[in-house]
Structures are given as C-alpha cells and as structure tokens.
C-alpha cells in the first residue's frame, strides 16, 4: 500500500487539509526568516565589537576610520582632508579593516 495513503488514513480529515499550510509556514521560516535573524545577529555582533582605529563603511557609502565611540554615535575621520563626521552606530554597514594586516 502507498505510505501516503496510510498517513492520510491515520490522520483526521481536518488535519490533513491543514497540513499543507503548516508545511508552507515551516518552509517560509527556514528559507526567509531564520537566515535574516542570523544576519541581524552578526550585524549586532559587528557593531558591539567596533573599536577606534577600525576602517568602516557606512550604509551611505562613506568610508572612514573610527576616531571615537560614544553610546549611539561614532566619530569618523574621512580622507583625504581628514574631515571629522559623526554618524549613528546603526549607519555602519561593514568593517573593512584588514585582519591580515594586524
């Protein structure tokens, strides 16, 4: 006998019609929500590990070196004229410091 028919016969009829929706929700969670949560955790970890001297890129595309860190703001030195900018921490998109150079 077909195993699918055995499973369908063992479950109540209401549950069998509800099962595809549960599977769709599980697939959405595994493919869309979970990877996004992991990415958000990595970004928060990166923000908490920032220190003066790190080279960073903001979400607006500005690259600079961190001069100082306050509670929610970071002061950047931007070349070529060593302009000082203050940006919020959440504007930092990535750290571009070479780990191999250290």
Biotite code that builds the C-alpha atoms (Angstrom):
import biotite.structure as struc

atoms = struc.array([
    struc.Atom([0.000, 0.000, 0.000], chain_id="A", res_id=1, res_name="UNK", atom_name="CA", element="C"),
    struc.Atom([1.052, 3.581, -0.614], chain_id="A", res_id=2, res_name="UNK", atom_name="CA", element="C"),
    struc.Atom([2.603, 5.143, 2.571], chain_id="A", res_id=3, res_name="UNK", atom_name="CA", element="C"),
    struc.Atom([0.948, 8.497, 1.797], chain_id="A", res_id=4, res_name="UNK", atom_name="CA", element="C"),
    struc.Atom([-2.470, 6.872, 1.864], chain_id="A", res_id=5, res_name="UNK", atom_name="CA", element="C"),
    struc.Atom([-1.681, 5.211, 5.190], chain_id="A", res_id=6, res_name="UNK", atom_name="CA", element="C"),
    struc.Atom([-0.668, 8.597, 6.675], chain_id="A", res_id=7, res_name="UNK", atom_name="CA", element="C"),
    struc.Atom([-3.790, 10.283, 5.319], chain_id="A", res_id=8, res_name="UNK", atom_name="CA", element="C"),
    struc.Atom([-5.973, 7.480, 6.676], chain_id="A", res_id=9, res_name="UNK", atom_name="CA", element="C"),
    struc.Atom([-4.399, 7.707, 10.136], chain_id="A", res_id=10, res_name="UNK", atom_name="CA", element="C"),
    struc.Atom([-4.914, 11.485, 10.480], chain_id="A", res_id=11, res_name="UNK", atom_name="CA", element="C"),
    struc.Atom([-8.286, 13.195, 10.989], chain_id="A", res_id=12, res_name="UNK", atom_name="CA", element="C"),
    struc.Atom([-9.673, 14.796, 7.798], chain_id="A", res_id=13, res_name="UNK", atom_name="CA", element="C"),
    struc.Atom([-9.431, 18.358, 9.172], chain_id="A", res_id=14, res_name="UNK", atom_name="CA", element="C"),
    struc.Atom([-5.740, 17.921, 9.976], chain_id="A", res_id=15, res_name="UNK", atom_name="CA", element="C"),
    struc.Atom([-4.950, 16.561, 6.515], chain_id="A", res_id=16, res_name="UNK", atom_name="CA", element="C"),
    struc.Atom([-6.347, 19.695, 4.860], chain_id="A", res_id=17, res_name="UNK", atom_name="CA", element="C"),
    struc.Atom([-4.455, 21.913, 7.329], chain_id="A", res_id=18, res_name="UNK", atom_name="CA", element="C"),
    struc.Atom([-1.111, 20.118, 6.845], chain_id="A", res_id=19, res_name="UNK", atom_name="CA", element="C"),
    struc.Atom([-0.053, 21.924, 3.606], chain_id="A", res_id=20, res_name="UNK", atom_name="CA", element="C"),
    struc.Atom([-0.376, 25.301, 5.345], chain_id="A", res_id=21, res_name="UNK", atom_name="CA", element="C"),
    struc.Atom([1.863, 24.111, 8.188], chain_id="A", res_id=22, res_name="UNK", atom_name="CA", element="C"),
    struc.Atom([4.438, 22.902, 5.673], chain_id="A", res_id=23, res_name="UNK", atom_name="CA", element="C"),
    struc.Atom([4.347, 26.239, 3.797], chain_id="A", res_id=24, res_name="UNK", atom_name="CA", element="C"),
    struc.Atom([4.848, 28.190, 7.038], chain_id="A", res_id=25, res_name="UNK", atom_name="CA", element="C"),
    struc.Atom([7.766, 25.943, 8.003], chain_id="A", res_id=26, res_name="UNK", atom_name="CA", element="C"),
    struc.Atom([9.408, 26.423, 4.590], chain_id="A", res_id=27, res_name="UNK", atom_name="CA", element="C"),
    struc.Atom([8.989, 30.221, 4.801], chain_id="A", res_id=28, res_name="UNK", atom_name="CA", element="C"),
    struc.Atom([10.541, 30.206, 8.261], chain_id="A", res_id=29, res_name="UNK", atom_name="CA", element="C"),
    struc.Atom([13.520, 28.109, 7.196], chain_id="A", res_id=30, res_name="UNK", atom_name="CA", element="C"),
    struc.Atom([14.173, 29.942, 3.919], chain_id="A", res_id=31, res_name="UNK", atom_name="CA", element="C"),
    struc.Atom([13.306, 33.564, 4.755], chain_id="A", res_id=32, res_name="UNK", atom_name="CA", element="C"),
    struc.Atom([13.011, 34.359, 8.454], chain_id="A", res_id=33, res_name="UNK", atom_name="CA", element="C"),
    struc.Atom([15.790, 32.275, 10.011], chain_id="A", res_id=34, res_name="UNK", atom_name="CA", element="C"),
    struc.Atom([18.619, 33.465, 7.685], chain_id="A", res_id=35, res_name="UNK", atom_name="CA", element="C"),
    struc.Atom([17.522, 37.074, 8.233], chain_id="A", res_id=36, res_name="UNK", atom_name="CA", element="C"),
    struc.Atom([17.668, 36.601, 12.015], chain_id="A", res_id=37, res_name="UNK", atom_name="CA", element="C"),
    struc.Atom([21.189, 35.171, 11.743], chain_id="A", res_id=38, res_name="UNK", atom_name="CA", element="C"),
    struc.Atom([22.306, 38.086, 9.581], chain_id="A", res_id=39, res_name="UNK", atom_name="CA", element="C"),
    struc.Atom([20.846, 40.567, 12.088], chain_id="A", res_id=40, res_name="UNK", atom_name="CA", element="C"),
    struc.Atom([22.706, 38.838, 14.959], chain_id="A", res_id=41, res_name="UNK", atom_name="CA", element="C"),
    struc.Atom([26.005, 39.011, 13.049], chain_id="A", res_id=42, res_name="UNK", atom_name="CA", element="C"),
    struc.Atom([25.463, 42.723, 12.329], chain_id="A", res_id=43, res_name="UNK", atom_name="CA", element="C"),
    struc.Atom([24.719, 43.432, 16.012], chain_id="A", res_id=44, res_name="UNK", atom_name="CA", element="C"),
    struc.Atom([27.860, 41.497, 16.995], chain_id="A", res_id=45, res_name="UNK", atom_name="CA", element="C"),
    struc.Atom([29.908, 43.528, 14.496], chain_id="A", res_id=46, res_name="UNK", atom_name="CA", element="C"),
    struc.Atom([28.562, 46.785, 15.966], chain_id="A", res_id=47, res_name="UNK", atom_name="CA", element="C"),
    struc.Atom([29.392, 45.713, 19.508], chain_id="A", res_id=48, res_name="UNK", atom_name="CA", element="C"),
    struc.Atom([32.972, 44.802, 18.501], chain_id="A", res_id=49, res_name="UNK", atom_name="CA", element="C"),
    struc.Atom([33.792, 48.181, 16.907], chain_id="A", res_id=50, res_name="UNK", atom_name="CA", element="C"),
    struc.Atom([36.840, 49.968, 18.283], chain_id="A", res_id=51, res_name="UNK", atom_name="CA", element="C"),
    struc.Atom([38.839, 53.097, 17.459], chain_id="A", res_id=52, res_name="UNK", atom_name="CA", element="C"),
    struc.Atom([41.149, 52.536, 14.500], chain_id="A", res_id=53, res_name="UNK", atom_name="CA", element="C"),
    struc.Atom([38.759, 50.243, 12.617], chain_id="A", res_id=54, res_name="UNK", atom_name="CA", element="C"),
    struc.Atom([38.094, 51.155, 8.992], chain_id="A", res_id=55, res_name="UNK", atom_name="CA", element="C"),
    struc.Atom([34.364, 51.130, 8.315], chain_id="A", res_id=56, res_name="UNK", atom_name="CA", element="C"),
    struc.Atom([31.895, 51.764, 5.522], chain_id="A", res_id=57, res_name="UNK", atom_name="CA", element="C"),
    struc.Atom([28.564, 53.426, 6.269], chain_id="A", res_id=58, res_name="UNK", atom_name="CA", element="C"),
    struc.Atom([25.274, 52.492, 4.653], chain_id="A", res_id=59, res_name="UNK", atom_name="CA", element="C"),
    struc.Atom([25.583, 55.724, 2.645], chain_id="A", res_id=60, res_name="UNK", atom_name="CA", element="C"),
    struc.Atom([28.904, 54.580, 1.186], chain_id="A", res_id=61, res_name="UNK", atom_name="CA", element="C"),
    struc.Atom([31.224, 56.806, 3.240], chain_id="A", res_id=62, res_name="UNK", atom_name="CA", element="C"),
    struc.Atom([34.477, 55.119, 4.214], chain_id="A", res_id=63, res_name="UNK", atom_name="CA", element="C"),
    struc.Atom([36.468, 56.280, 7.189], chain_id="A", res_id=64, res_name="UNK", atom_name="CA", element="C"),
    struc.Atom([38.445, 55.370, 10.283], chain_id="A", res_id=65, res_name="UNK", atom_name="CA", element="C"),
    struc.Atom([36.794, 55.331, 13.703], chain_id="A", res_id=66, res_name="UNK", atom_name="CA", element="C"),
    struc.Atom([38.236, 58.013, 15.980], chain_id="A", res_id=67, res_name="UNK", atom_name="CA", element="C"),
    struc.Atom([35.942, 57.582, 18.996], chain_id="A", res_id=68, res_name="UNK", atom_name="CA", element="C"),
    struc.Atom([32.822, 55.704, 20.004], chain_id="A", res_id=69, res_name="UNK", atom_name="CA", element="C"),
    struc.Atom([30.005, 57.109, 22.140], chain_id="A", res_id=70, res_name="UNK", atom_name="CA", element="C"),
    struc.Atom([26.826, 55.335, 23.259], chain_id="A", res_id=71, res_name="UNK", atom_name="CA", element="C"),
    struc.Atom([24.956, 55.528, 19.977], chain_id="A", res_id=72, res_name="UNK", atom_name="CA", element="C"),
    struc.Atom([27.319, 57.575, 17.778], chain_id="A", res_id=73, res_name="UNK", atom_name="CA", element="C"),
    struc.Atom([30.698, 57.097, 16.158], chain_id="A", res_id=74, res_name="UNK", atom_name="CA", element="C"),
    struc.Atom([33.132, 59.791, 15.135], chain_id="A", res_id=75, res_name="UNK", atom_name="CA", element="C"),
    struc.Atom([34.836, 59.031, 11.806], chain_id="A", res_id=76, res_name="UNK", atom_name="CA", element="C"),
    struc.Atom([37.883, 60.553, 10.130], chain_id="A", res_id=77, res_name="UNK", atom_name="CA", element="C"),
    struc.Atom([37.273, 60.650, 6.380], chain_id="A", res_id=78, res_name="UNK", atom_name="CA", element="C"),
    struc.Atom([40.201, 61.101, 3.952], chain_id="A", res_id=79, res_name="UNK", atom_name="CA", element="C"),
    struc.Atom([41.634, 62.920, 2.006], chain_id="A", res_id=80, res_name="UNK", atom_name="CA", element="C"),
    struc.Atom([41.290, 66.077, 4.138], chain_id="A", res_id=81, res_name="UNK", atom_name="CA", element="C"),
    struc.Atom([40.740, 64.235, 7.447], chain_id="A", res_id=82, res_name="UNK", atom_name="CA", element="C"),
    struc.Atom([37.195, 65.528, 7.794], chain_id="A", res_id=83, res_name="UNK", atom_name="CA", element="C"),
    struc.Atom([35.514, 64.512, 11.049], chain_id="A", res_id=84, res_name="UNK", atom_name="CA", element="C"),
    struc.Atom([31.974, 63.127, 10.803], chain_id="A", res_id=85, res_name="UNK", atom_name="CA", element="C"),
    struc.Atom([29.666, 61.851, 13.495], chain_id="A", res_id=86, res_name="UNK", atom_name="CA", element="C"),
    struc.Atom([27.320, 59.058, 12.467], chain_id="A", res_id=87, res_name="UNK", atom_name="CA", element="C"),
    struc.Atom([24.956, 56.811, 14.404], chain_id="A", res_id=88, res_name="UNK", atom_name="CA", element="C"),
    struc.Atom([26.147, 53.258, 15.009], chain_id="A", res_id=89, res_name="UNK", atom_name="CA", element="C"),
    struc.Atom([23.286, 51.803, 13.017], chain_id="A", res_id=90, res_name="UNK", atom_name="CA", element="C"),
    struc.Atom([24.643, 53.550, 9.883], chain_id="A", res_id=91, res_name="UNK", atom_name="CA", element="C"),
    struc.Atom([27.737, 51.318, 9.883], chain_id="A", res_id=92, res_name="UNK", atom_name="CA", element="C"),
    struc.Atom([27.294, 48.715, 7.157], chain_id="A", res_id=93, res_name="UNK", atom_name="CA", element="C"),
    struc.Atom([30.613, 46.877, 7.401], chain_id="A", res_id=94, res_name="UNK", atom_name="CA", element="C"),
    struc.Atom([34.069, 46.856, 8.899], chain_id="A", res_id=95, res_name="UNK", atom_name="CA", element="C"),
    struc.Atom([36.731, 46.966, 6.212], chain_id="A", res_id=96, res_name="UNK", atom_name="CA", element="C"),
    struc.Atom([39.803, 46.662, 8.448], chain_id="A", res_id=97, res_name="UNK", atom_name="CA", element="C"),
    struc.Atom([42.233, 44.082, 7.127], chain_id="A", res_id=98, res_name="UNK", atom_name="CA", element="C"),
    struc.Atom([42.595, 41.393, 9.792], chain_id="A", res_id=99, res_name="UNK", atom_name="CA", element="C"),
    struc.Atom([45.652, 40.011, 7.985], chain_id="A", res_id=100, res_name="UNK", atom_name="CA", element="C"),
    struc.Atom([47.441, 43.358, 8.301], chain_id="A", res_id=101, res_name="UNK", atom_name="CA", element="C"),
    struc.Atom([47.250, 43.220, 12.101], chain_id="A", res_id=102, res_name="UNK", atom_name="CA", element="C"),
])
